[in-house]
Amino acid sequence: MKPIKPMRALSFHKFLIAKPDVLLQFVRHLHELLHQELEDPLLVWYDSVTIEGHLNWQNGLNDKNKAFFEVVDAFFTNYSWSLRDVETSVAAAGDRRTDLFLGIDVWGRNFYGGGQFNTQEAIQVAYDYGCSLAIFAPAWTHEALGEEPVANAEELDAHGRRLLRERALWGSLWPYLHTKLPCHLPFHTSFCRGQGKKRRLYGEVICPVPWYNLNHQQYQPNCLHGPHGYLLSTQETITNLSQLGLLKNRDGILRYRRSLEMSRIELTPGKYKERSQSPINDSTNLVTEEVVEVPDDQRPSVKRKTKDAFRHLFEMKAAKTENANKLEAHAKSNSEITGRSMVQMSVNLSLGDRRGKTRYALAYVPAELECLEPFYEDSFLGGSCLKVNPSDEVNPEHRISRLFLCDFECKSSLIACVVTKTLVGYENQFLNIRLNITDSEGKFRKVVLVGRDGPHGTHDEEPSMAETLNVYPMSEASNPGFKELQTYLVLNEPGFYVPVANAYGWKVRYYEVRGLGAAARVAAAAARAGRRRGAALLGHFGLATR
């Protein structure tokens, strides 16, 4: 009987195999059937049973399980791997190293680096070797909240601490993750997270009660913006900073962050760190902003005890290590277990990483705001939007916030839709959207979609040879060009078009960038508030081409 039909009908995807001696044959047959009847199927083998039918975790790819790897789409290793396991696994995988998924246990149980806020150490291993990731229990940030206090977070409720821990964990991992870029036009998102206090359609409340449905989640920003609102370091360092009052001091926070950047390798000791000094930089020099910083020697002086604290901030105590001889003896004892039993324990289960684990702690920085903040008090479509914070008390510099790295191919012209809203007290604020575009020759050009009307409220600009091109909105009814664009979108891209008229304070603006030429590509999109003070809401963003 073909197993695919009942699987599709019942959404069933698990089998209990009673004959381990024919397991390999069954997996090969299942893989063939999946690829015959389904579009883009993925069959993953977990590192548990060997080709001999033993339940024997190998913590990697080797001769005891490689036969399964050769007949499936991906291989998922057990979590107790070592660097040596990764090296031999990559060698065994050959040119299929991206099909090798390293098991990542965020709880850190018998796991390389200890997991938790130091999960980044294991992620860097996968990044350096070009492997994929199988992350277990990322909900640790919520589940272990009571066990891991957040320093200086008295003003945060439980939900606020959960969100802070979530940002801190993924912020530490993000530089080592390969982000899949959006690459097809039309593209549009209202930044809804699939939940909200209310649900809105074009700003109008259509559901007045809290709701949750991930099917309605829309595309989120795919860039890293730095550790805004928190500090992540060793427990000893966080304690020292808290005792010195530096967590509430602007100069202390900024100075510490610079020291942390210079001491990144020291904070996570081990020979592996010397190999991984080139994390993914998602900026790729596409969206940069010049910021004038005051040199340290020109800053106001601080108390001597603060200087001494920074001098010794990163002196780390030697971590305790496990007894290697005891581990070797235990492994040798396990290796003598014989028999074709499905409950045979893994000979490598207790090996793991024998080095000392670096434990990180989290501290809240109350005066520092996120560049892009999920906002649930209002929305254009769905349950939330983005709140763009141009500056704060800790970082008063005027910031630019990258929204997306992307790879959109344009035709002769690019159409953009930007929906924004101002907040009470900052009615004069506005948002500019900056696009980085490459032409057919690979040259970069910055296109700024200005978030307010031009001198005449029209768009008559033609592309020039200037590095930066300012494009004004053309959403006025008196603009004949907009009427033609509106007709085109309604007839050809009805799912992209949103009405311009709005009674709920949202401003809908359309732009058209003409004359880009064939093979032009949008490489990045960023938001920048027009004024230094006062947040603004970004409710919707879309790009199309014609």
N, C-alpha and C positions, 0 to 999 in steps of 0.2 A: 504494500500500500504506500502511495506517496504521502509523506507527512505534511506537504505544503498546504494542501487544501484545508484540512482541519485547523492548521495554524492560522491561516488567513481568516477563516470563518469565525473562529473562537478567540482570536488574538492570543493564541497560545504559543509560547516560545521556549518551553523547557521540556526535556525528556529525561526519564529515569532509565538508565541502561543497566540491564541485569547481567549482561555478558561482557565484561571488560576486555576479553580477548578479541572481540570484534569491534571494539570502540573506534579504532582508527578507521576501519572500513566504513563504519556508519557515518563518521564525521565527513569523510571524503564524499560519500554519496549525498549527504545533506547539503554540502557546499555546492555540489553540481546542480542539485534541484533548485536551490535558492536562486542561483544565477540564471537558471533557465526560466523561472516563472516570476521573479520579482525584479523591480527596477532598483538598481544600486543597493543590493542587500549587503549586510555586513555581518559576517560570522566571526566571533571572537572566541579564542580559546584561553581559558584561565589556567595558570600554572598550578596545577594540583595533582592530576593523575599522570603517571608516566606511561610510556608505551607498553610497559609490562603489566599495567593494571594496578599499580600501587598508588595509594594516596600519599604522595611524597613531594612536598613543595620544594622546588629547586631554586626559587628566588632568582630565576633567570632562564635564559635559553641555552640548552645544551643537548647532548646526544640522547638524553633520556626523554626529551619532549619535543625535539625539533621536528620530528615526523608530523606532529599535529600542526606546527607552524606552517609547514609546507602545503597543507591542504585547507587552510582557513585564510581569512582576510586580515586578521590581526591577532597578536599574542599579548596577553595581559599577565605580567609577572606578579608573583607574590610580593609582599611588602618588606620582607626582612633581607633585602639585598645589600651588598657591599659594593664598593667601587670596582673590586675585582670581578664581581658578578656582572656588572654593567659592561665592563670592558670585553669580557668573553662573550656576552650576549650580543653586543654590537658586531663583534667579529663573526659570530655565527649567523646573524641576520643578513650580512652582506649589504646589498643595495636596497634591502627592505627595512632599513632601520626605523623609518617612520611608521612601519606596521608593528613595531615593538613598543608596547605601552608599559612604562615603568609604574608599578603600583606605588601610590603616594598615600600614606595614612596620616591625615591631619592630626589625629589624636597622638601620633608619635609612639605607638606601642612597638617596641623592638624595631625601630625604624631609623634609618639614616638621618642624622642631624637632630632627632628628637621631635620633629613635627611641630605642631601648634604654630606660634608666631615665627618659629625658625624653619617652617616648611620650605621656605625659599632656598635653603641650603640643598635640599634634595632636588628641587625644581631646577636649580642651576646645573646639576649633574645631567639631567635629561636634556637641557638646552645645549650643553657643551658637546654631548655625544649625538645630538640630532634625533633623539627618541621622542615618542609621544608620551602623553600622561594619562593615567587612570587614577583619578583623585577620589579617595574614599573619605566620607564624612566631612565635607566642607562646612556642614552645619555645626561643627565644633564651636564656632564663634557664638552660637546661640545656646547650645546644649551645655557648655562648660562655663556659662556666664557667672554662676555663683562661685566657681572655684578660682577664677582669674579676675581679681579686682582691677578696676581702671583707676589709676592715680589721678587726683585732682579733678574728679568727675562728680563732685557732690551735687552739682546743679542738674545733672543728667538723670532722667528716669531710666527704668530698665530697658525700654525700647530704644532710647537714645544711646545707651551703652552698647546694645546689640548692633545698632547701625555703625557705631564707631569702630567696634571690633571687626565688623565685616569689611569696612573700608580699609582698615589697617592690614588685614590679612591679604586681601586681593591687591592692595597697593604695593605690598612687598613682593608679590609674585609676578605682577604685571610686566616688569622689564624683561622677564625670561619666558614670556608666552608669545607664540606666533599668532597674531590676530588675522583672521580671515577677513579681507577687505570687501566691502560692498562694491560691486562692479557693473551692475546693470541699471540702466535708466528706463523708465522713470523711477525715481527713488523719493520716498517721502516718509516722514515719521512725526508723530506728535509727542514722542518720548514717554508715552504711557507705560507704566510698569505692570499692567495687568491687575491693578488694584487701585482703590481710592476711597476717600471719605464720601465722595459723591461721584456721579457719572454725568458728563456733560457732552453735548453735541454743539460744536461751534460756540462754546461758552455757556449755552443754556443748560440748566440742570434738568436731566431727564430721569435721574434716579437719585433721590435725596438721602439714601442710606449707604453705609459702607458696603463695598462689594469686592470680590476677588475672583478673577478668571484669567489665568495665564494665557489663554487663547487670544486674548486681546492685548497682550504685551506687544509694544512696538520697539523698533530699533533704538538702542541706547548709544551714547557716545562710546567710542572704542579707543580712547586715548588715556594715558596716565597723566595726572595733573600734580603729582607730588603729595607729600603727607600733610595736607592742610587740615588743621584742627586736631592733630595728634602728634605725639612723638613715640617712636618704637625703638627700644634699645634694651640693654640688659637690665635685670631687676636692680642690681646695685647702682647703675647709672641713674635710673629713674628715681630711686630713693634719694640719691645725692642731690639731684636737681630739685626735687620736691622740698627737701630740707633747707636748701639754700634759697628757696623762693623763686627759682629761675623759670619755673613753668608759668608764672604769671608776669614775667618780665620780658618785654619785646626784645631788647638787645640780647638777653640771655638765651632766648629761644633761637634767634637767628645765628648767634655765635656758636651755639651747640650744634646746630645743623651743619654748619661749615666744618666743624671739627669731626662730626660723624661721617661726612662725605670723605674726608681725608683719611679716616681710620676704618673704612668699610671692611677691608681685608682683616684687620686686627680683630674686629668684632666677631667674626666667624672663623676661628682658627682652624688650621688643618692644611695639609699639603695640597688638597684639591683646589683650595681657593686661589692658589697661585696660577692655576690654569684658566680660571674663569674671571677675567677682568674686562670682558667686552660684552656686557649685556645688550639686549636689543634696545636700540634707541629709537622709539617710535616717532621722534621728531623729524629725523632724516633731513634736518636743516630746511624743512619746507615752510614751517611757520615759526618764525623767531621774532623776538621783540627786544630791542635794545633797552637795557635797564642800567642806569648809572648807580653803582653801589659805592658807598663811602668806605674807603679802606679802613681796616681795623685800627691802624695807628692814628686815624683821625677821629675815631669815635670817642665819646666821653669816657673818661676813666671809670672803672668800677672798683669795688673793694678788693683788697688783696686776696681775701679768702676765696672770692669767685675765680680769680686767676689761678689760684692753687687748685681749685676744684677742676677746672678745665685741664690743667696740666696732668692731673692724675685720673681724669675721667675714664680713660680707656685702659687703665692698667687692670688687667684681668687676672683673677686668681687661677691657678692651675686646676683644671677640672679633674674630678675623681674619675678614674677609669676602672673597668671591670677586670676581674682576675683572668688574664689570658690563659694561664695554664689550666684553670678550672674549665674554661670554655672548650679548650682543645680536648680535654679529657671527656667532657660531656659529648662533644661531637663524635669522638672516636667510639664511645659507647653506643651511640645511636647508629653509627654506621654498621655495627655488627648485627643489627636487627635484620632478620631474613624472613622469607615467606611471601607468598603472593596474597597478602591481606589488603583489603581496601581501607583498612584503618591504620596502616603503617605510618608512624610519625615521620616527619621530614628530618633528614639528617642535618639540614641547615637551619632549622627553625630558630635556634637560639643563638645563631652567630651574629647576625645583624651588624651594627656599627659599634666597634669597641671603644671608639674615642669618647671623650667627655662631651656632653650635650650642652650647647649654649641655650640658656633659657631667656627669652625676651619678655619684657613687660610693656604695658601700654599706658600712656599718660594723655590726658585730655588737655588741649590748649584752647580755652574758652574764647579768646579774643580773635581767633583765626577762623576765617570762613572758607568753605569749599569754593573752588572756582565755579563749578557747576553743581548746583544743589537740587535734588529732587524736591518738587514743591507740590503739596497735596491740597493746599487751600484753594486752588483755582486750577483750571485746565481749559484748553481749547477743544480737544477731543480726548475722551477717556477720563482717567482719574487723576492725572498728574501732568506737570510740565517741567521745564527747567528754569531755575532761578539763577541768573548770571550775576555773580558778585565781582565787581571790578577791582575792589581793594578791601582792606580791613585794617584793624588797628595794628596788627603784627606786620603785615606787608602792605604799606600804603602805596606802593608803586602801582601804576595803572596796568592791570593784567589783561592779557589776551588768553582766551580759553579755547583750546582746540576741541572741536566737536568730533570730527571723523578724519581718519586716514582712509582714502578710498582710491578707486581706479576706474572712474567713469569716462567712457569714450563719448566725445561730443561729435555732432555733425557740424553744420555751418553755424548754428547758433545754440546758445544755452539758455534755458528758461528756469528761473528760480522763483519760489514762493516762500516768503518769510512772514510769520505771524508773531507779533509781539504785543506786550502790554506793560504799561508803567504801573508803579506802585504809589500809594498815597504818600505825598511829601516829596516825590521825585518825578513829577509829571514831565519835566524837561529832559529826562533821561531818554536815550535811544540806543539801539543796538545796530552795529555794523557786522555784516558777515563777510569774512575774507576767504576767497577761494584761491588756491594755488593751482595754476593751470600750466601744463607743458604743451608746447606746440609740436608740430611734426618733426622739428629739428631738435627737440629735447630741451628747448630754452624755457625757463620759468617766467611766469608773469603772475603778478598779484592782481586780482580783481576784487574790488571792495564794493559790496552791495550796501549802499548807504541807507541807513535806517530812518531817514527823514526826507521830505520832499526837497527837490532841487530849486534853483531860483525861480523856475516857471512851473515846477511840478511835472515836468515832462522828461522823457528819455530820448535825447538826440545824439548821444555820444557815439562816435565811431572809434573802433580800436586804433590806437596809435602805437608808436614804437616805445612809449614810456613803459618803465618797469611796473608801475602801479596804475591801474585804470579804475576810476571811480564811476560807478553806475548808479543812477538814481531811479527810484521806483516809477512805474508807469501805470499805476492803478487808478488814475483819475478817470471819471466818466468822460471828461472833455478831451481826453487824449485819444485821437483816432487810432493810434498804434495799439493801444490797450484793447480797444473794442475788437480789432482784428485778432489779437492774441487770445482774447477771451473766447471768441468764436472757434478758433482753432482747437483750444483745449477742450471745450465742451464736446466738440465733434470727434476729436481724435484721441484725447486723453481724459475721458470723463472721470476716471478714478483719481486723477491727479488734481483736478480743479476743486477749489473751495471758494465759496461766495465771498465777495469783497465786503459787502454790507454786513455790519455786525453791531448789535445793540448792547453788547456786554463788555465793552471796553477794549476788545481786541482789534488791533490794526493789521489788516491783511494787505501785503504789498507784493506785487509781481515785478520781476525784472527780466530783461532779455539782453544777453551779451551776444552781439553779432560779429560776424567776420572772423571767427576763430580758425577757420580752415579745417581741412580734413585731418583726421588722426590726432586732434587735440584731446587732452585727457585732464580731468580734474583729479588732483592728487591729494588734496586736503581741504577741509573747511573748518573755519574757526570763528568764534564770536568775540567781539570786543565792544564794551559799552562806550558810548560817545563821551561820557563824562566820568570823572574819577570817582565820584561819590554817588551811591544809590543803586540798588539792584534793579534789574528789569527781568521780565518773564519772557521766555522763548517758548511759544506754544506749538509751533509747527514749522517744519523746514522741508522743502522739497526741491528736487532738480529734475528737469526733463530736457529733451533735445529735439530739434527739428531741422 
